[in-house]
Amino acid sequence: MMQDKQKEHYVCLGGCRGVSNVPGVCQSPDCARHNHRLVKCPCTDGRHYDFDKKKFKARS
C-alpha cells in the first residue's frame, strides 16, 4: 500500500544525494552540485524515485 505524500522535502541531485526539510543549497563540499539549489522532491514513498534525475524538474 502506497503511503500518503511525505512531508515536503528537498533533495540534491548531485553525488551526495542530500535531503533537507527546508529549501536551500547543497552544503556538501565534495558534491558536484555544491552551492546549487536543492530540488523540491515530489516522491510519495520516501525513496526520492531512487534519485532518477529524469523524474525531477531540476533548476541550477
Secondary structure per residue as TSV (DSSP state, phi and psi in degrees):
chain	resnum	aa	ss	phi	psi
A	1	M	-	360.0	129.4
A	2	M	-	-76.6	134.6
A	3	Q	-	-73.9	159.5
A	4	D	-	-63.1	162.1
A	5	K	-	-53.5	133.4
A	6	Q	-	-66.0	162.6
A	7	K	-	-55.7	143.5
A	8	E	-	-53.6	133.0
A	9	H	-	-152.1	167.7
A	10	Y	E	-129.2	146.0
A	11	V	E	-129.6	156.0
A	12	C	-	-96.4	132.1
A	13	L	-	-93.3	10.2
A	14	G	S	-85.2	-168.1
A	15	G	T	-66.2	-24.0
A	16	C	T	-77.8	-23.8
A	17	R	-	54.3	38.5
A	18	G	-	-66.5	152.0
A	19	V	E	-129.5	138.5
A	20	S	E	-138.9	147.8
A	21	N	S	-83.5	-9.2
A	22	V	S	-125.9	149.4
A	23	P	-	-65.4	155.5
A	24	G	-	169.3	-154.2
A	25	V	B	-121.6	161.2
A	26	C	B	-64.8	129.7
A	27	Q	-	-100.1	-3.0
A	28	S	-	-82.5	112.7
A	29	P	T	-63.7	-23.0
A	30	D	T	-88.6	-3.2
A	31	C	S	-82.8	142.8
A	32	A	T	-63.2	-23.1
A	33	R	T	-108.7	27.7
A	34	H	B	-54.3	132.4
A	35	N	T	70.2	9.7
A	36	H	S	-94.3	153.1
A	37	R	B	-60.6	140.0
A	38	L	-	-73.9	152.7
A	39	V	E	-105.9	134.5
A	40	K	E	-62.0	128.6
A	41	C	-	-94.4	124.9
A	42	P	-	-91.2	10.4
A	43	C	-	-65.8	155.4
A	44	T	S	-117.8	-4.9
A	45	D	S	-115.6	3.2
A	46	G	S	76.6	3.4
A	47	R	S	-101.0	-0.4
A	48	H	G	53.8	39.5
A	49	Y	G	53.0	31.6
A	50	D	G	51.3	32.3
A	51	F	G	56.3	39.0
A	52	D	-	-76.4	103.0
A	53	K	G	-59.7	-23.2
A	54	K	G	-66.4	-21.0
A	55	K	G	-91.7	-1.7
A	56	F	S	-108.4	152.0
A	57	K	-	-102.6	86.4
A	58	A	-	-81.5	140.0
A	59	R	-	-120.1	144.2
A	60	S	-	-70.0	360.0
